[in-house]
């Protein structure tokens, strides 16, 4: 009970979000970056150039846990405010809000390819299916896990959905009927992320038991287990060609805090590691080949930085620090020149990737 005249204070993240939302309406945020120019005598000098980062209408009023691409100009995000939001990140407008979860949305939203439909996972142990063109009510509610749902993956033909949870279970669902068709369990396999291998019946899964597993969806059985890492594996992603995958590690003070590239074709062994973050790496993505001549990946971490890496050599090509954003929770490729990055305190960041001369990564807007 509260004593007369007393009131509960909002949680710290909510205070930050409310302050950020108010300030966002008043002014744009100035960013400084260095640039090089050639003097008349032929010498190169560095200068400081001010860039404007636009503040769009915020999508959420609390920490954003996940962002995913729905189309070339639409994304879907979810967070601690229990809502999923479809957002036009090119115009800065909310398209639709979806309310139905009883607890926060976790790190997984899975979009059905070439459609307006997507799934969201939550701490309320459920998965909800939404339709951008339908009502604001969920089309389906999938309930079968005993604990928070932490993994979602849609099959390449959109007919099946695989879900994973901290209850050590993977479930396979028929998207058309909403019925669970298979269930599998592995002891101590606390799922942290799922993704489907393109054009294959395989599902990749990261786990708190420090392993990456490859599942065969035809019987929902483990097809391969990669060598155990030293830290919790927080996220996994498969390349568009299905030949390689990346996983991310938890950590602190530079211990762990790396991303790892694995071979999915023959040896399925570690190819390369990407070290340079100082806190848990929460998300990783393969960048489209159209962005640059060399293959690249991007990572985001709890140290508030986004890094771009040379996929083949492991060299860090660029680091962008998003000061004041807190832990960075999720990355998604927006289009061939843009990344979307979800954060704890400042919503979703729109980042521009410029490879026209030297590689540059710049924040252009937040929402």
Secondary structure, 3 states (H helix, E strand, C coil): CCCCCCCCCCCHHHHHHHHHHHHHHHCCEEEEEEEEEECCCCCEEEEEEEEEEEECCCCCCCCEEEEEECCCCEEEEEECCCEEEEEECCCCEEEEEEECCCCCEEEEEEECCCCCEEEEEECCCEEEEEECCCCCCCCEEEECCCCCEEEEEECCCCCEEEEEECCCEEEEEECCCCEEEEEEECCCCCEEEEEECCCCCEEEEEECCCCEEEEECCCCEEEEECCCCCCCEEEEEECCCCCEEEEEECEECCEECEEEEEECCCCCCEEEEEECCCECEEEEEECCHHHCCCCEEEEEECCCEEEEEECCCCCEEEEEECCCCCCEEEEEEEECCEEEEEECCCCEEEEEEECCCCCEEEEEEEC
